[in-house]
Structures are given as C-alpha cells and as structure tokens.
Amino acid sequence: MRVLIDLNHPAHAHLFRHVFFGLGDRGHECRVTARDKDVTLRLLGAWGIPCVVLAPVGRTLPARAVELVRREVLFLALARGFRPHLITGTSAHAARVGRLVDARSAVLSEDDARVVPLFRWVAYPFATAIVTPDGLAYERYGRRHLTYPSYQELFYLHPHRFTPDPGVRRELGLAEGQAYAVVRLSALEAHHDVGARGIGEDLLRAVARLGRERGIRVFVSGEKPLASEWEPLRIPIAPERMHDAMAFAEFFVGDSQTMTAESAVLGTPAFRLSGFVGRLTYLEELQAHGLAFGFKPGQEDALVQALEALLRRQDRRAEMAARRARLLAEKIDPLPWFLDTLESLGAVRRSG
C-alpha cells in the first residue's frame, strides 16, 4: 500500500513519526509532505524522515489563503505522481486530493469542530474517515466518524513508546537534584488564534519569581524570539528532546494547547492560560483527571495562586503519578488501532 502523509504542525510530526515507521515495518510505502512551521522540519530531519515542503508558510490571513491554494495544487501534482492508495494526516487537502486521485483519505483532528470551523469546512466533507478521540463522538459524522478512547498525544507519549531520558538534565546544565520548570510561549499565529491572548510579561515574571523563591529553575521555550529579559532563560536543548525535559519538570506553564496536553499525559502538572479554556473537550477531560489546570486571560493571579498551592503539597509527585496511572488505565495505546485502521481503509489491490 502506498500512503501519503500531510503534516501541518510540529505536534503532528510527533504524532505521525511512529505511524510512518509503523507502516514501513508492515511493508507499506510512505511519503511525507510538511509545512515549514516552527521546528517541524528539524524534527523530521532528526528522525530521518524525508519530506517535501510544498509552499512557504503564510504569516497573514491573506497569505495563508494563498498558501492553502498553492499547497493544494502542488499536493495534487505530487499525489498524481505517487498514486497513493491512502492519504492521511492533519490535513486540509487529504480528502479533496484523495477524491481527485481515487485514493481513500483519513483526516485526524482532536479539536472540537466548533472551535476550528474553517478546518471542518475544508477538511471533512470528502473524507473517507474522520478520526477523532471519542470525546468528540457527539459531533456525529456518521459511519465515516471513527473514534478511539485516547488522545493524539498518546500516539507518541504512551509508555509503550516513550521513556523519558534523565540524561536531559545534563543538557539543561542542572546541578544534581536541582528542580526546574518549563514555560512555553506560543506564536498564536494559526487561523483559529486570531485575537487570542497568551502569556504576558507580568505572568512570566510572576512564574519566574515563584521559581526563584522555591529553588526551581525556570526555562522558557518560545516559537518567536524572546525579549532580552528572558533570553537567559531560553531552554538549551534540541526540539526532539523537549518531551524528556517536560517529563521531569516540576510544572509546566504555557499558552499552547498541545504542549499542555503533552505535559498532562506525562504526569507533569500543566497550567494553561488561554481563551480556549472550556472549549476543547480533550483538555477538559485532562483537567477532570487533575492533570491540567486551565485559566482564561484575566485570571493570571488565580493561575499563580493555584501553582503556589500545588507546590506547597509535599506529595505532589506521587499524586500526579497516580492521576496519570488512572488516565492510562482508562485510555488505549492508539497507535496499533490506527495502523490497523489505515490498513483497512487502504485495502486495495497492490497492483492498483
């Protein structure tokens, strides 16, 4: 079976890394296209996954519209040459191009459609399968809607595949036993981020001050260049090592939905400041498990107070580990299920 994978975001590179190699291990041929967003290409290169970049990334809404059209035209040309049996990814192009080249398509999403309506409108109508966590079963796309009891983050952070490397502490330049935390500042440039507010200077200072008071070294990761005040706190590791760093952190604070979920499934207390709080089912589930803590812009003081309360708990590590264990007991490892699903969807004559 020939499979074409289309990626839009660094998290999707993580998600499909094991899909790419898993399909290869099962004897299938895969090709990858990717947007040059943040560290996506660097991650794929670190893992030895070749990819094609179809068009430059648009930075404004009009430029993103132009990018969308250019990517689809070039994606279609590539698909006609490759003749895939199946196109998959977190892709706005998979379903329409699939129809034009007589391939089946599987579109993945973890976001509620009401939060990303544009993606739903452009990606879902012609999809053979719409694949989501079962928390989105309420959206009801009929027989095309395939749900699984897990999260996209567990495609790559499930214990069956990911064991954090304590050697990352050396790369962070930490003394033996020194505690640390990670703060993530997102660019907030996606189409659904228009008007969104993230972590501001005051909250960042408050978290840094709390870290100093508690003897916790705070590292900052940012999609954009950091202000000079924060440059000394920039986390000094390669992007492919970020999950190792997150796994051993005392806490995570960020305005990234994905990295909040990643921290949560790793058992690291994940504090999020975002206008999307209360709107994304998968993150609400992680909050219900006590692994993530969401606050809206304007609630910065409440976030700091909740973080202080957590840090006062002497049993916090054991408690977070127990909460993570309960979560993992309730959720499946989604990768084997998804590989089987792709093989079923793409089942065609190999000579086709």
N, C-alpha and C positions, 0 to 999 in steps of 0.2 A: 504494500500500500504506500502511495506517495501522499505525504502530508505537508501542507504549507501552513506555517505558524506566523501570525502577525502580532507584534508586541508594541505597546504604546508607552510603557512606564517602567522604571526600574523594578518595582514590585512584581510586574508581570514577567520580567526576565527571571526573577527568582522562581516564580510560580511555574513557568514553562521549562526551566532548566531540567528538572527531573522528568518532565513529560518528553522533552527532546531525547534525552538519553534512554529513557524507558522504552520509547517507541523504537529507537535504534536497536536496543537489546532484543526486541521482539521481531527484528528483521525488517522494519519499515524504513523508508527513506524520508528524511525531513529536510525542509529548507525553512529559513527564518528571515523575515523582514522586521525591521525595528525602527522606531523613531529615535532620533539622536537627542533624547531628553535626559538631562541631569547625567547620571552615571550609567545609563543603560548599556551603552556600547562598551564601556570599560568592564562592566560585569561580564558581558558575553565573551569579551576577549580573554578575561581571566579564566574562564571555564573552557575555553577552546571551542566556542560555538560560533561558526561563521554566520554572518548576517548581511543583508542588503539594506541600505538606507535609501528610501525612495525619494525623499524630498526634504529640504531644510525645514526646521521647526518654525512655525509661525508664532510670533510673540504678541500679536494683537488679534482681536476678533476677526477683522477682515483678512489678516494674513493667515490666520488659522483656517478660514474658509477656503482660501486659495490652496493652502497645504492639503486640505482634505481632498479637494478635486484632483490635484496633481498626484497625490499618493494613490488615489483610486485608479486613475488612468495607468500609472506605471505598475501598480499591483496587478491589474488586469493583464497587462502585457507579459509580466513575469509568469502569471498563472497559465496563460496560454502556452508558454514555452515549457513549463514544468509539467502541465497536465495532472494536477493533483486529484486524488480521489476524495480528499477531505481537506477543508480549510478550517482552521480553528485559531482561537486567540481572544484577546480582549479587544476585538476589532470592529470598527465601524464598516469595514469593507468586506469582511468574510462572506456574508450572506449574499450580497448583490453580485460580487465577483463569482461566488460559487455557482449561482444560477447561470451566469454567462458562460462558464466553462464546464458546466454539467458536473459539478462537484458538490458533495454534501458539505454542510457547514455547522459548526458548533461554536456558539458565542458565549463566553463566560462573563459573568458580572456578579459582584457581591453587593452593589449599591441598589437601594430601593429606586425603582423607576421614577417615582415622583420627585426624587432629588436630582436625577440626571435625565430629564425628559428628552433632551436632544439625542443622547446616546440611544435611548429606547427607540426613538423615531427612525434613526438612520441605521441601526444595527439589527433590530429584531424582526422586521416584517417578513423578510425572505429566509430567515434562519431555519435550517433543518432542526436544530436543537438549541434551546436557550437554557444554559446551565447555571444554576444558582444554588447557594446554600438553602436548606429547607426553611429557614426563617422567612424566605421570600415566596413560599408556596402560595401565600394569599394573593399574589399577583395573577395567578391562573392564566397561563398562556396555552392551556390545553395539553394535548398529547406531546407537543413539542417541548414542554417545560419539564426538564429533568432536574430534580433537586437531590441534594445529598446532605446528610446530617453532620456538617462540619463547616470549616472556614477555608477560604483560599489560602490564608497564611499557613495552614497545616499541610498544604502540598509540599512545603519546603522546610517547615519548622517542627513537623511532627518528630517525636523521639526516634521513630524508625529510620529517619534520615539525618537528623541534626543533633549532634552532641557538641555543646559549646566547648571551645578550647580555652582553658585557663591561661595558656601562653599569651593571650591577648593583653594580659595585664602588663607584661614586659613591654609590649609595643606601645602601650599607653604611658610608659615611663612611671609606673606606680611603685611606691615602696611596698614591701611585704605587708600584707594585711590592710593596706590603705583602701578606704571606701571611696566610691566615685558614683556619679550620676551622669545621665545623658539628657541634653536638651536639644530638641530638633526644631529648626525654623524653616518652614516651607516657603516656596516661592509664591504659592497661591496664584498660579497663572493659568490653571485649567479653565475650560469654558464655564464649568459649574462653580468656579471660585470667584466669579465677577462680583465685586462688592464685599467679598469675605474679609474678615479681620482675623489676624493671627496674634502671636505673642508679641507684645510691645516691649519697649526698653524698660519700663518700670517693673513689669513682671519678671523679666530676665534678671534685673538687679536683685529683686527680692529672692529669687531662687538661688542666685549666686551667693547672696548674703547668708541665706539659711544653710547652704552647703558649708560655708566657712565656719559658721557657728557650730555645726555638727561634725566638723572634721571630714567632710565629704567633698572630694574634688569634683568640680562640675566641668564637664566637657560640652562644647556646643558644636552641633552639626548644622550646616545651612546649605540650602540649594543656591542661594545668592551669596555674593561676597559679604563677609561680616564687617561691621563697623570696627574701627580701630580699637575701641574699648574692649571688644570681645575677641579680637583676633588671637590674643594669647591663650584663649580657652578653646580654640578650634581643636577638634578631636583628631589626633595624628595617626590615623590608621587608613588602610585601603578600604574602599567601599565594600568589598566582598567579606571584610572582617567585622562589619558593623553589627551583625546579629550576635557574634561572640561577645562583643562589648556590651550590647544590650542585655544579654542573658545574666551577666554578673553584676549589673548596675544595682545600686540601692533603689533607684527610682528612675522613671522616665517622665519628662515633661515636654509636650510638643503641641503643634497645631496641625500635625499630619495624621489623617485618619488611619492610613495603612500602618505607619510605624507605631501608633498607639495599639492597634490590634496585634502587631508582631510582639511588642513588649508584653502585652497581656497574655498571649498564648505561651510565652516563655516564662511566665510567672513573675515578671518584674512589674511592680505597681506602676500603672500607666495613667498619668494625669494629662488630660487634653483640654485645651482652650479652643473652642471652635463654635461657629454659628451652626454647624451641622449636628450639634448635641441634641439628642431627642428625635433625630430624623433618619438615622441609619440603623436598621434592625440588627445587623451583626454586632455593632458596637454597643447597642443597648443590651444585647444578650451578654456580652463580656462584662458590662457594668453590673448586670444582675448576678453574675458569678463573683463579683467583688474583685475582679482583676483589673478593671479600668474605671476611671473616675472622670466624668465629663462636666465641664463648666463652659458657660457661654460668655462671650465678650461682655465685660461689665462685672463679671464675677471673679475677677482676678484675686481679690482678697480672700474669697471663700476657698479658692484653689490652694492658696498658700496656707490657710488655716487647716485644710484637710491634709495637706502634705505634712505639716508640723505634727498633727495628731498621729499620723501613721508612723512618723519617725520616733515618736515617744514610745511606741509599742516595742517591748523587748522581744516579743515573739513573732515579729512581723515576717521574718523569713520563713519560719515554719508554717505560719498561717497562709502565706501566699503559695507555698509549695503544696499545701493541702488543697487549696482552692484550684490550683492548676490540675492537680491529680483528679479532682472531681470532674473538671471540664473534659479532660482527656478520656475519662471513663464513659462520658456521655457521647462523645464525638468519634467518628470513624477517621481512619487514615484515608484521605480522599484520593490519593494518587492511584492505587490499584483499581479502585472503582472507575476513575476517569479514563485510565488506559483501556480497560475493558469496554467502556462506553464508546470511546473513539474507534476501537476496532469494530465494534458492532455497527456504528454509524457508517463507517467507511468500507464495509464489507462489499467488495465488488470483485469482478474477475481481475486477477493480477495482470492479465494481458490487456486490460482496458486502458 
